[in-house]
Amino acid sequence: MAGGRCGRLLTTLLAAWLAAAAAEAPAGSEQASLPAEQSRVQPMTASNWTLVMEGEWMLKFYAPWCPSCQQTDSEWETFAKNGEVLHISVGKVDVIQEPGLSGRFFVTTLPAFFHAKDGIFRRYRGPGIFEDLQNYILEKKWQSVEPLTGWKSPASLTMSGMAGLFSISGKIWHLHNYFTVTLGIPAWCSYVFFVIATLVFGLLMGLVLVVISECFCVPLPRDLSERSEQDQRSEDAHRAEQLQDAEEEKDDSNEEENKDSLVDDEEEKEDLADEDEAEEEEEEDNPTGNVDEEKNDTSDQGLLRQGSVSQAEVEPDNTDDLPEQPRVADTEGLEDSLRQRKSQPATKGL
């Protein structure tokens, strides 16, 4: 009897457990059948970023470790859900996974927001709150913001080069983390590796440039090079000869000038000697003439004295009636008479 009772209890317990399991199974299957809520934010990568060149977009640049970026995640999701109403597409860019895009847009702070309208980009500097983002689109506040044009535009050639540099730096950073974190290599070993790699890469690039220059720059033939050297040597020799000739001409001209000056000095000395001899001969030939000249000189001096005395007597009487007359005329007349008298004996001697 006891065994039958125990068997009945076990069967009832087993039936109750099966009933409870059957009741919970449909609820779990219904929860599993419900699809998870999909995000309306589209991840942007280096392969699909050109989608923002068409239509109207809002982009968010973030990093998983950034606290400010995490605070705006919910607001950004809400903004993306209302994207259909606002007629705008919403995207996001992980700067850790896509360093090239962060370089293309020149992102320096996180989070960073950009507005794009038909390929024209503008920086949104407001808060990442849904209401502010919604008013920014509805009220078209982006029209008052200066667009990124010229070399600052993400689609420009300059920013494409910047994107390449950022992508290379991102790959180097990932490689450094792989060495230090995954492999456990010390950091200084990683730095030494990158320094050596940089030097080797620079040498290889220099070798490539030399090869390219040798391929595209056609060297001159040997004959032409030898001729050019000979021509240059001949030109140098000709210039040296011209310089020597010019120096010799200068020396010759200086010697000729010195000779001419010496000859002139000798001629002047000879002329002076001849004049002295002629005067001595005249004195010897005409002694009476000299006496006459002395007499004439004494008589002239007497006349000059008499003239001066007469003028001194006449002038005081005429000072009241006549103006003063210059004495220059009287002295000049006396001098002329003296010259004529001196010239007479000279003509007689001749």
Order of alpha helices (4+ residues) and beta strands (2+ residues): alpha-beta-beta-alpha-alpha-alpha-beta-alpha-beta-beta-alpha-alpha-alpha-alpha-alpha-alpha
